[in-house]
Amino acid sequence: MKAFHALLTALLVLFVAVMVMFRFVDGSFESAGARMDRLFGAAATEATAVAEQVAEATDNAVQDVARDIAERSDRD
């Protein structure tokens, strides 16, 4: 449980640090929040694309294994 709390604390500190950095660059928390939204939106889009690729590769691997098992049982 300590590790979870440490990870959560680190993520919150990182979030606040990025927000403050964007606040100084953009001049307001409103524009900093909009920038964070764009950043997280792009990250979500990339994560979705990667997840789809992983799912497709996993599906292909499962189909290959199933095909190999079917071929072995046909030979026996």
Secondary structure, DSSP 8 states (H G I E B T S, - for coil): -HHHHHHHHHHHHHHHHHHHHHHHHHSSHHHHHHHHHHHHHHHHHHHHHHHHHHHHHHHHHHHHHHHHHHHHHHH-
